[in-house]
Amino acid sequence: MKYSTPITNIDFNLDFFKSLFDNVITDEWKEATGKYALRLADKNIVAVKDHAILQNIKKQLPKLADYIKLIKVGANTSLPTHKDIERSASINIPALNNSTECVTNFLENATETEWIKDGTSTEYAKSNDYVQYFKNGEVVESYSLVDTPILLNTTIVHEVINKGNLARYAWTWSYNDTYENAKAQLLNG
């Protein structure tokens, strides 16, 4: 795959990430939608220094950020088409309800837009210093985060579409370098 790489050579201990989810999630977060759910992700970061398992993974990949965030994609909704501005790569790790019903698509030939509809809500989201929104475009690559962490190129326009009846939760861990360098480090150990 050109824009995403499954990570199979590092033990992420998915049971740990599932239990971490149970410790972090709140009823308010479970009910939150759209931009509000993303704000809760920003307010509830998990520090790597507080967990030995996270520290051990960071030792293997030193350019990982000092924190991870939990991202929610609501049932039968989507994260709008966008590209990240503040990071070039990230590792996404399954937390809860990860299935083939939730797909991340990478798109080419998409058009920048200042405003975009926020999932299935009636609200709109505005491009900002952290994310640039896009419309249209052609899907050129897809993956589903099911049971294997994945490195993704967040500088490529992408969207997440959840056709499932349950919200999907995934941990995201920013990588402080390019996708190409992250991929090389993963492949070369």
N, C-alpha and C positions, 0 to 999 in steps of 0.2 A: 504494500500500500504506500502511496506517495505522501499522504498527509497525516497518517496515523500509524503507530507501531505497537502491537501487543507486547507486553513486558512479561516474558516467561522465565528469565534467568535470575530474577530477584524474588525472594519469598516475601510477599507483602502481608502474609498472615491475615487473610480476609476475615477470619473470625474476630480478630482484634478490631478491625474497622467496623464490623457489625455491632460489636459491644460498645465501641466508642460512639456510634450513632445513638444507641439506646441511652447513653449518658448525656448526650448533647441535645437531643431533640426535645422540644416542648410542645404542649398542646397548641399554643399560639402559633408555632411554626407549622405544625401539621395543617392548621386551618388557613394559613397565609397563602396568598396567590400573587402572581405577577411580581411587580417591582418590590412589593412589601416582603415577599419571601426572600428576594435577593438582599434586601437591607438586613434581614435577620442573619443571613449568611455572613455579612460583613461584621455584624455585631457579636457573633459567636464563633470567632476563630479559635482553633485549637493549637496551642503552642507545642512545637516539636520537643522543646526542652523538658516538657512535662511527661513524656512517654518514652521509655527505653526503646520500644519497637520502632517508633518514628526516628529516634536518634540513630539507630542501627541502619535504617534505610538511607538516611541522610549521609552517613559515613561512606556508603557505597556510591552515592550521587551527591557530592558536596554542594553542587549548585542549586539544590532544591531550596525553596524558601524556608523560613523559620516557623511557618505556620501552615495549616491546611484549613480549608473551608468546606462546608457541606452545601451542595447545590441541589435544589429541588426543582423538578419539572412536574407540574401538576398532571393529574389524570386527564387524558383526552385534550391536551393542550400542547404548547410548544414554547421554546425560547426563540425569540425572533432572530431572523437572519442577521448575523453580525460578524465582526472580527474584533479581537481584543487589541487594545492599543498599549496597555501597560505591561503586557507580557508577550513573549514570543512562543513559549511552549508550556505545556502543563501535563501532569500525569493525573488521569482520572481513575478513581478506585471505586468499585461497587460498594454500596452501603445497604440499600434495601430496595426491593422490587425492581431489580435490574433484569430486563428481559429483551427479547428481540422485538417486542412491541414498541420499544423506545429506540429511535434511530438518530444518530448524528450524521448529517449530510454535509459534505464540503461542496461548495459551488464555485463556478467560474462565470465570468461575464455578468456578474451582478452589478447593479447600479446603486451608488451611495444615495442615502436618503437621510434627511435630518430627523424625521419622525417616522415611527412604525407602530402598527397595532401591537399591543402587548399580549401575546397569546390569544386566548379566547375571550379575554375581558374586553370591556368597552374603552379601556384606557389606552393611551399612546405613550410610547417611550421615546425620549429624545437622545440622539447621539451626543456623546460627551467626551471628557478627557480619558475615559476608561474603555469605551466601546463605540465603534462606528457601525451604524445600522445600514442594511442594504435591502433592496427589493429585487425580485425576479432572479435571474441566474439559472444556470444549468447544473444539476447534480453530477459530479464527476467521481465521487467516492463516498462510501457510506460504511458505517460500522455500528454495532450495538454493543454497549457495555454490559456484559452479562456476568462473567465470572473470572475475567482476566483484566488486570489494570492495563491501561493504554496510554501511551505518550501521544499527544496530538499537537499539531502545528496551529497555534491559535492566531497566527497572522493571516491565515487563509479564511475566507468568508465561510461561515458554517451556521447551521441551525440544528436544533434538537427537537424532534417531533415525537411525542408520547401518545401513541394510539391505545395505550392500555387503560384499564379502569382503575388503576392505582397510581398514586404519585411515585415517581422514581427519584431516589436520593443517591447521590454519588459524592465522594470526597474529591476535591480538586486541589492539587499541590503544584504551585507555580515553579517552573524551572528557570533560573536566572541566566539563561543563555539561549542561543538559537535552537530551533528544533533539530537542525542538521547536526549540531555539536552534541546535543542530548542523545540523539539516535546513535551517533558514533560512539559515545561513551557507553551506552547500553550494549551495543554490539561487541565492543572491544573489552568489556569488563572494566 
